[in-house]
Amino acid sequence: MNNELPALKPIIEAALLAAGQPLTIAQLSELFDEGMRPSHTELAKVLEALADDCAGRGVELVEVASGFRYQVRNQVHAWVARLWTERQSRYSRALLETLALIAYRQPITRGEIEAVRGVAVSTQIIKTLEEREWIRVIGHRDVPGRPALYGTTRNFLDYFNLKSLDQLPTLAEIRDLDAMEPELSFPEREGNKSGAPDPAAAVASLAVPSTETRQ
């Protein structure tokens, strides 16, 4: 790295705070002229140091699917959320079940979701998930009618603080529906009192995502 390059930590920190969206190491690298550009290894070390600097603070530096971002820690989310007057979304059991089936069994068609749930999936649920950019059509099943195949998006991973789908909790780990955060709460459904692993609970157990820093 060029010895004339200014200290990296304040530059990277400021960029992440100003960006308003996650930034990858490649994007951070583009902040510098080619002759003064730090290596990806150097940038990774800076990001690690910035994350360490957040210890004991109300914000944290995390890596999600789209890159690195500063966000409010879950432990203080309830207080910080009062800064914004809009009501937080509350998601129905049906929506969470639909999202969970897409997340865990993708690619999957609407008909296949309905076959598992035993009830029809409302158009509004699919519309809501698409408007939130949590799901998208990733292809079509090669059967009569060519139904759309749904999969999750990078925004889904970012929202739930995941780097990849591999970080989803296993269904065997999810048993306690009462442990859900309020914003992801849903009424108990009859017939789901056995304590068996629950896909919707697995998604909801990811908890309320940490609030991104806002300008």
Secondary structure in CASP SS format (residue, H / E / C, confidence):
PFRMAT SS
TARGET T0000
AUTHOR 0000-0000-0000
METHOD secondary structure of the structure
MODEL  1
M C 1.00
N C 1.00
N C 1.00
E C 1.00
L C 1.00
P C 1.00
A C 1.00
L H 1.00
K H 1.00
P H 1.00
I H 1.00
I H 1.00
E H 1.00
A H 1.00
A H 1.00
L H 1.00
L H 1.00
A H 1.00
A H 1.00
G C 1.00
Q C 1.00
P C 1.00
L E 1.00
T C 1.00
I H 1.00
A H 1.00
Q H 1.00
L H 1.00
S H 1.00
E C 1.00
L C 1.00
F C 1.00
D C 1.00
E H 1.00
G H 1.00
M H 1.00
R C 1.00
P C 1.00
S C 1.00
H H 1.00
T H 1.00
E H 1.00
L H 1.00
A H 1.00
K H 1.00
V H 1.00
L H 1.00
E H 1.00
A H 1.00
L H 1.00
A H 1.00
D H 1.00
D H 1.00
C C 1.00
A C 1.00
G C 1.00
R C 1.00
G C 1.00
V E 1.00
E E 1.00
L E 1.00
V E 1.00
E E 1.00
V E 1.00
A C 1.00
S C 1.00
G E 1.00
F E 1.00
R E 1.00
Y E 1.00
Q E 1.00
V E 1.00
R C 1.00
N H 1.00
Q H 1.00
V H 1.00
H H 1.00
A H 1.00
W H 1.00
V H 1.00
A H 1.00
R H 1.00
L H 1.00
W C 1.00
T C 1.00
E C 1.00
R C 1.00
Q C 1.00
S C 1.00
R C 1.00
Y C 1.00
S C 1.00
R H 1.00
A H 1.00
L H 1.00
L H 1.00
E H 1.00
T H 1.00
L H 1.00
A H 1.00
L H 1.00
I H 1.00
A H 1.00
Y H 1.00
R H 1.00
Q C 1.00
P C 1.00
I E 1.00
T E 1.00
R H 1.00
G H 1.00
E H 1.00
I H 1.00
E H 1.00
A H 1.00
V H 1.00
R H 1.00
G C 1.00
V C 1.00
A C 1.00
V C 1.00
S C 1.00
T H 1.00
Q H 1.00
I H 1.00
I H 1.00
K H 1.00
T H 1.00
L H 1.00
E H 1.00
E H 1.00
R C 1.00
E C 1.00
W C 1.00
I E 1.00
R E 1.00
V E 1.00
I E 1.00
G E 1.00
H E 1.00
R C 1.00
D C 1.00
V C 1.00
P C 1.00
G C 1.00
R C 1.00
P C 1.00
A E 1.00
L E 1.00
Y E 1.00
G E 1.00
T E 1.00
T C 1.00
R H 1.00
N H 1.00
F H 1.00
L H 1.00
D H 1.00
Y H 1.00
F C 1.00
N C 1.00
L C 1.00
K C 1.00
S C 1.00
L H 1.00
D H 1.00
Q H 1.00
L C 1.00
P C 1.00
T C 1.00
L H 1.00
A H 1.00
E H 1.00
I C 1.00
R C 1.00
D C 1.00
L H 1.00
D H 1.00
A H 1.00
M C 1.00
E C 1.00
P H 1.00
E H 1.00
L H 1.00
S C 1.00
F C 1.00
P C 1.00
E C 1.00
R C 1.00
E C 1.00
G C 1.00
N C 1.00
K C 1.00
S C 1.00
G C 1.00
A C 1.00
P C 1.00
D C 1.00
P H 1.00
A H 1.00
A H 1.00
A H 1.00
V H 1.00
A H 1.00
S C 1.00
L C 1.00
A C 1.00
V C 1.00
P C 1.00
S C 1.00
T C 1.00
E E 1.00
T C 1.00
R C 1.00
Q C 1.00
END
